Amino acid sequence: MPSLTDNKRLIQRLMDEGHNRQDADAAAAFYTEDASNHLRTVGRAGMKAVFETLYAVFPDFRYTIEEMIAEGDRVVCKVNMTGTHRGQPVLREAFSGMLNGVTPTGKSVKVLQFHSFHIREGLIAEHAAVRDDMGMVLQLGLVQRP
């Protein structure tokens, strides 16, 4: 059975070897074949499609882990996502649809996010996140503060 340290190391590797290299195949390899994302079973292939969309919209996509806590088979991270808006989503449901049809702005963002992972047999079986999407669209200039 993986230790808490092993579980945290798995998530750090996901960030370093997958996301921060914009490598959708490498990132997806950290997930189980039946992985769920935001309570929907999407599998490893579905996760790869999500990651391809993230990297298409923000080609310099990067996660910086600010805090990480592990308990049992769960890991929760506070992260900052940074990137420059240079593309359009491949998946319509990515970014809750907020960037669909939006011409790339060329603007950089820094977005606070919290990610929760359930680890099963050394791989990620479940993922969910809470993101400051409003902060992202404000930084992109797509909405104005009231």
Contact map, one row per residue, 1 for C-alpha under 8 A:
11100000000000000000000000000000000000000000000000000000000000000000000000000000000000000000000000000000000000000000000010000000000000000000000000
11111110000000000000000000000000000000000000000000000000000000000000000000000000000000000000000000000000000000000000000011000000000000000000000000
11111110000000000000000000000000000000000000000000000000000000000000000000000000000000000000000000000000000000000000000000000000000000000000000000
01111111000000000000000000000000000000000000000000000000000000000000011110000000000000000000000000000000000000000000000000000000000000000000000000
01111111100000000000000000000000000000000000000000000000000000000000010000000000000000000000000000000000000000000000000000000000000000000000000000
01111111110000000000000000000000000000000000000000000000000000000000000000000000000000000000000000000000000000000000000000000000000000000000000000
01111111111000000000000000000000000000000000000000000000000000000000010011100000000000000000000000000000000000000000001001000000000000000000000000
00011111111100000000000000000000000000000000000000000000000000000001110000100000000000000000000000000000000000000000000000000000000000000000000000
00001111111110000000000000000000000000000000000000000000000000000000000000000000000000000000000000000000000000000000000000000000000000000000000000
00000111111111000000000000000100000000000000000000000000000000000000000000000000000000000000000000000000000000000000000001100000000000000000000000
00000011111111100000000000000000000000000000000000000000000000000000000000100000000000000000000000000000000000000000000000000000000000000000000000
00000001111111110000000000000000000000000000000000000000000000000000000000000000000000000000000000000000000000000000000000000000000000000000000000
00000000111111111100000000000000000000000000000000000000000000000000000000000000000000000000000000000000000000000000000000000000000000000000000000
00000000011111111110000001100100000000000000000000000000000000000000000000000000000000000000000000000000000000000000000000000000000000000000000000
00000000001111111111000000100000000000000000000000000000000000110000000000000000000000000000000000000000000000000000000000000000000000000000000000
00000000000111111111100000000000000000000000000000000000000000000000000000000000000000000000000000000000000000000000000000000000000000000000000000
00000000000011111111101001100000000000000000000000000000000000000000000000000000000000000000000000000000000000000000000000000000000000000000000000
00000000000011111111111111110000000000000000000000000000000000000000000000000000000000000000000000000000000000000000000000000000000000000000000000
00000000000001111111111100100000000000000000000000100000000011100000000000000000000000000000000000000000000000000000000000000000000000000000000000
00000000000000111111111000000000000000000000000000000000000011100000000000000000000000000000000000000000000000000000000000000000000000000000000000
00000000000000011111111000000000000000000000000000000000000000000000000000000000000000000000000000000000000000000000000000000000000000000000000000
00000000000000000111111100000000000000000000000000100010001110000000000000000000000000000000000000000000000000000000000000000000000000000000000000
00000000000000001111111111100000000000000000000000000000000000000000000000000000000000000000000000000000000000000000000000000000000000000000000000
00000000000000000110011111110000000000000000000110110000000000000000000000000000000000000000000000000000000000000000000000000000000000000000000000
00000000000000000100001111111000000000000000000100000000000000000000000000000000000000000000000000000000000000000000000000000000000000000000000000
00000000000001001100001111111100000000000000000000000000000000000000000000000000000000000000000000000000000000000000000000000000000000000000000000
00000000000001101110001111111110000000000000000100100000000000000000000000000000000000000000000000000000000000000000000000000000000000000000000000
00000000000000000100000111111110000000000001101100100000000000000000000000000000000000000000000000000000000000000000000000000000000000000000000000
00000000000000000000000011111111000000000001000000000000000000000000000000000000000000000000000000000000000000000000000000000000000000000000000000
00000000010001000000000001111111000000000000000000000000000000000000000000000000000000000000000000000000000000000000000000110000000000000000000000
00000000000000000000000000111111101000000011001000000000000000000000000000000000000000000000000000000000000000000000000000111000000000000000000000
00000000000000000000000000001111111000000011000000000000000000000000000000000000000000000000000000000000000000000000000000111000000000000000000000
00000000000000000000000000000011111000000011100000000000000000000000000000000000000000000000000000000000000000000000000000000000000000000000000000
00000000000000000000000000000001111100001111000000000000000000000000000000000000000000000000000000000000000000000000000000001000000000000000000000
00000000000000000000000000000011111110001111001000000000000000000000000000000000000000000000000000000000000000000000000000011110000000000000000000
00000000000000000000000000000000011111111110000000000000000000000000000000000000000000000000000000000000000000000000000000001110000000000000000000
00000000000000000000000000000000001111111100001000000000000000000000000000000000000000000000000000000000000000000000000000000111000000000000000000
00000000000000000000000000000000000111110000000000000000000000000000000000000000000000000000000000000000000000000000000000000111100000000000000000
00000000000000000000000000000000000111111000000000000000000000000000000000000000000000000000000000000000000000000000000000000111000000000000000000
00000000000000000000000000000000000111111100000000000000000000000000000000000000000000000000000000000000000000000000000000000000000000000000000000
00000000000000000000000000000000011110111110000000000000000000000000000000000000000000000000000000000000000000000000000000000000000000000000000000
00000000000000000000000000000000011110011111111000000000000000000000000000000000000000000000000000000000000000000000000000000000000000000000000000
00000000000000000000000000000011111100001111111000000000000000000000000000000000000000000000000000000000000000000000000000000000000000000000000000
00000000000000000000000000011011111000000111111100000000000000000000000000000000000000000000000000000000000000000000000000000000000000000000000000
00000000000000000000000000010000100000000111111110000000000000000000000000000000000000000000000000000000000000000000000000000000000000000000000000
00000000000000000000000000000000000000000111111111000000000000000000000000000000000000000000000000000000000000000000000000000000000000000000000000
00000000000000000000000000010010001010000111111111100000000000000000000000000000000000000000000000000000000000000000000000000000000000000000000000
00000000000000000000000110110000000000000001111111110000000000000000000000000000000000000000000000000000000000000000000000000000000000000000000000
00000000000000000000000100000000000000000000111111111000000000000000000000000000000000000010000000000000000000000000000000000000000000000000000000
00000000000000000000000000000000000000000000011111111100000000000000000000000000000000000010010000000000000000000000000000000000000000000000000000
00000000000000000010010100110000000000000000001111111110000000000000000000000000000000000000000000000000000000000000000000000000000000000000000000
00000000000000000000000100000000000000000000000111111111000000000000000000000000000000000100000000000000000000000000000000000000000000000000000000
00000000000000000000000000000000000000000000000011111111100000000000000000000000000000011110010000000000000000000000000000000000000000000000000000
00000000000000000000000000000000000000000000000001111111111010000000000000000000000000001000010000000000000000000000000000000000000000000000000000
00000000000000000000010000000000000000000000000000111111111110000000000000000000000000000000000000000000000000000000000000000000000000000000000000
00000000000000000000000000000000000000000000000000011111111000000000000000000000000001111100000000000000000000000000000000000000000000000000000000
00000000000000000000000000000000000000000000000000001111111000000000000000000000000111111000000000000001000000000000000000000000000000000000000000
00000000000000000000000000000000000000000000000000000111111110000000000000000000001111100000000000000000000000000000000000000000000000000000000000
00000000000000000000010000000000000000000000000000000111111110000000000000000000001111100000000000000000000000000000000000000000000000000000000000
00000000000000000000010000000000000000000000000000000010011111000000000000000000011100000000000000000000000000000000000000000000000000000000000000
00000000000000000011010000000000000000000000000000000110011111100000000000000000111100000000000000000000000000000000000000000000000000000000000000
00000000000000000011000000000000000000000000000000000000000111110000000000000000111000000000000000000000000000000000000000000000000000000000000000
00000000000000100011000000000000000000000000000000000000000011111000000000000011110000000000000000000000000000000000000000000000000000000000000000
00000000000000100000000000000000000000000000000000000000000001111100000000000011100000000000000000000000000000000000000000000000000000000000000000
00000000000000000000000000000000000000000000000000000000000000111111000000001111000000000000000000000000000000000000000000000000000000000000000000
00000000000000000000000000000000000000000000000000000000000000011111000000001111000000000000000000000000000000000000000000000000000000000000000000
00000000000000000000000000000000000000000000000000000000000000001111100000001110000000000000000000000000000000000000000000000000000000000000000000
00000001000000000000000000000000000000000000000000000000000000001111110000111100000000000000000000000000000000000000000000000000000000000000000000
00000001000000000000000000000000000000000000000000000000000000000011111000111000000000000000000000000000000000000000000000000000000000000000000000
00011011000000000000000000000000000000000000000000000000000000000001111111110000000000000000000000000000000000000000000000000000000000000000000000
00010000000000000000000000000000000000000000000000000000000000000000111111100000000000000000000000000000000000000000000000000000000000000000000000
00010000000000000000000000000000000000000000000000000000000000000000011111000000000000000000000000000000000000000000000000000000000000000000000000
00010010000000000000000000000000000000000000000000000000000000000000011111100000000000000000000000000000000000000000011100000000000000000000000000
00000010000000000000000000000000000000000000000000000000000000000000011111110000000000000000000000000000000000000001111000000000000000000000000000
00000011001000000000000000000000000000000000000000000000000000000001111011111000000000000000000000000000000000000001111000000000000000000000000000
00000000000000000000000000000000000000000000000000000000000000000001110001111100000000000000000000000000000000000111100000000000000000000000000000
00000000000000000000000000000000000000000000000000000000000000001111100000111110000000000000000000000000000000000111000000000000000000000000000000
00000000000000000000000000000000000000000000000000000000000000001111000000011111000000000000000000000000000000011110000000000000000000000000000000
00000000000000000000000000000000000000000000000000000000000000111110000000001111100000000000000000000000000000011110000000000000000000000000000000
00000000000000000000000000000000000000000000000000000000000000111100000000000111110000000000000000000000000001111000000000000000000000000000000000
00000000000000000000000000000000000000000000000000000000000011110000000000000011111000000000000000000000000011111000000000000000000000000000000000
00000000000000000000000000000000000000000000000000000000000111100000000000000001111100000000000000000000000111100000000000000000000000000000000000
00000000000000000000000000000000000000000000000000000000011111000000000000000000111110000000000000000000000111000000000000000000000000000000000000
00000000000000000000000000000000000000000000000000000000111110000000000000000000011111000000000000000000011110000000000000000000000000000000000000
00000000000000000000000000000000000000000000000000000000111000000000000000000000001111100000000000000001111110000000000000000000000000000001000000
00000000000000000000000000000000000000000000000000000001111000000000000000000000000111110000000000000001111000000000000000000000000000000000000000
00000000000000000000000000000000000000000000000000000001111000000000000000000000000011111000000000000011000000000000000000000000000000000000000000
00000000000000000000000000000000000000000000000000001001100000000000000000000000000001111100000000111111000000000000000000000000000000000000000000
00000000000000000000000000000000000000000000000000001101100000000000000000000000000000111111010000110000000000000000000000000000000000000000000000
00000000000000000000000000000000000000000000000000011001000000000000000000000000000000011111010000000000000000000000000000000000000000000000000000
00000000000000000000000000000000000000000000000011001000000000000000000000000000000000001111110000000000000000000000000000000000000000000000000000
00000000000000000000000000000000000000000000000000000000000000000000000000000000000000001111110110010000000000000000000000000000000000000000000000
00000000000000000000000000000000000000000000000000000000000000000000000000000000000000000011111110000000000000000000000000000000000000000000000000
00000000000000000000000000000000000000000000000001001100000000000000000000000000000000001111111111100000000000000000000000000000000000000000000000
00000000000000000000000000000000000000000000000000000000000000000000000000000000000000000000111111100000000000000000000000000000000010000000000000
00000000000000000000000000000000000000000000000000000000000000000000000000000000000000000001111111100000000000000000000000000000000000000000000000
00000000000000000000000000000000000000000000000000000000000000000000000000000000000000000001111111110000000000000000000000000000000000000000000000
00000000000000000000000000000000000000000000000000000000000000000000000000000000000000000000011111110000000000000000000000000000000000000000000000
00000000000000000000000000000000000000000000000000000000000000000000000000000000000000011000011111111100000000000000000000000000000000000000000000
00000000000000000000000000000000000000000000000000000000000000000000000000000000000000011001000011111100000000000000000000000000000000000000000000
00000000000000000000000000000000000000000000000000000000000000000000000000000000000000010000000000111110000000000000000000000000000000000000000000
00000000000000000000000000000000000000000000000000000000000000000000000000000000000000010000000000111111000000000000000000000000000000000000000000
00000000000000000000000000000000000000000000000000000000000000000000000000000000000000110000000000001111100000000000000000000000000000000000000000
00000000000000000000000000000000000000000000000000000000100000000000000000000000000011110000000000000111110000000000000000000000000000000000000000
00000000000000000000000000000000000000000000000000000000000000000000000000000000000011000000000000000011111000000000000000000000000000000001000000
00000000000000000000000000000000000000000000000000000000000000000000000000000000000111000000000000000001111100000000000000000000000000000000000000
00000000000000000000000000000000000000000000000000000000000000000000000000000000000111000000000000000000111110000000000000000000000000000011000000
00000000000000000000000000000000000000000000000000000000000000000000000000000000011110000000000000000000011111000000000000000000000000000011000000
00000000000000000000000000000000000000000000000000000000000000000000000000000000111110000000000000000000001111100000000000000000000000010011000000
00000000000000000000000000000000000000000000000000000000000000000000000000000001111000000000000000000000000111110000000000000000000000010000000000
00000000000000000000000000000000000000000000000000000000000000000000000000000001110000000000000000000000000011111000000000000000001110110000000000
00000000000000000000000000000000000000000000000000000000000000000000000000000111100000000000000000000000000001111100000000000000001100000000000000
00000000000000000000000000000000000000000000000000000000000000000000000000000111100000000000000000000000000000111110000000000000111100000000000000
00000000000000000000000000000000000000000000000000000000000000000000000000011110000000000000000000000000000000011111000000000000111000000000000000
00000000000000000000000000000000000000000000000000000000000000000000000000011110000000000000000000000000000000001111100000000011110000000000000000
00000000000000000000000000000000000000000000000000000000000000000000000001111000000000000000000000000000000000000111110000000111100000000000000000
00000000000000000000000000000000000000000000000000000000000000000000000001110000000000000000000000000000000000000011111000011111000000000000000000
00000000000000000000000000000000000000000000000000000000000000000000000011100000000000000000000000000000000000000001111100011110000000000000000000
00000010000000000000000000000000000000000000000000000000000000000000000011100000000000000000000000000000000000000000111111111100000000000000000000
00000000000000000000000000000000000000000000000000000000000000000000000010000000000000000000000000000000000000000000011111111000000000000000000000
11000000000000000000000000000000000000000000000000000000000000000000000000000000000000000000000000000000000000000000001111100000000000000000000000
01000010010000000000000000000000000000000000000000000000000000000000000000000000000000000000000000000000000000000000001111110000000000000000000000
00000000010000000000000000000111000000000000000000000000000000000000000000000000000000000000000000000000000000000000001111111000000000000000000000
00000000000000000000000000000111001000000000000000000000000000000000000000000000000000000000000000000000000000000000111101111110000000000000000000
00000000000000000000000000000011011100000000000000000000000000000000000000000000000000000000000000000000000000000000111100111110000000000000000000
00000000000000000000000000000000001111100000000000000000000000000000000000000000000000000000000000000000000000000001111000011111000000000000000000
00000000000000000000000000000000001111100000000000000000000000000000000000000000000000000000000000000000000000000011110000011111100000000000000000
00000000000000000000000000000000000011100000000000000000000000000000000000000000000000000000000000000000000000000011100000000111110000000000000000
00000000000000000000000000000000000001000000000000000000000000000000000000000000000000000000000000000000000000001111000000000011111000000000000000
00000000000000000000000000000000000000000000000000000000000000000000000000000000000000000000000000000000000000001110000000000001111100000000000000
00000000000000000000000000000000000000000000000000000000000000000000000000000000000000000000000000000000000000111100000000000000111110000000000000
00000000000000000000000000000000000000000000000000000000000000000000000000000000000000000000000000000000000000111000000000000000011111110000000000
00000000000000000000000000000000000000000000000000000000000000000000000000000000000000000000001000000000000000100000000000000000001111111000000000
00000000000000000000000000000000000000000000000000000000000000000000000000000000000000000000000000000000000000000000000000000000000111111100000000
00000000000000000000000000000000000000000000000000000000000000000000000000000000000000000000000000000000000000100000000000000000000111111110000000
00000000000000000000000000000000000000000000000000000000000000000000000000000000000000000000000000000000000011100000000000000000000111111111000000
00000000000000000000000000000000000000000000000000000000000000000000000000000000000000000000000000000000000000000000000000000000000011111111111000
00000000000000000000000000000000000000000000000000000000000000000000000000000000000000000000000000000000000000000000000000000000000001111111111110
00000000000000000000000000000000000000000000000000000000000000000000000000000000000000000000000000000000001110000000000000000000000000111111110000
00000000000000000000000000000000000000000000000000000000000000000000000000000000000010000000000000000000101110000000000000000000000000011111111000
00000000000000000000000000000000000000000000000000000000000000000000000000000000000000000000000000000000000000000000000000000000000000001111111100
00000000000000000000000000000000000000000000000000000000000000000000000000000000000000000000000000000000000000000000000000000000000000001111111100
00000000000000000000000000000000000000000000000000000000000000000000000000000000000000000000000000000000000000000000000000000000000000001101111110
00000000000000000000000000000000000000000000000000000000000000000000000000000000000000000000000000000000000000000000000000000000000000000100111111
00000000000000000000000000000000000000000000000000000000000000000000000000000000000000000000000000000000000000000000000000000000000000000100001111
00000000000000000000000000000000000000000000000000000000000000000000000000000000000000000000000000000000000000000000000000000000000000000000000111
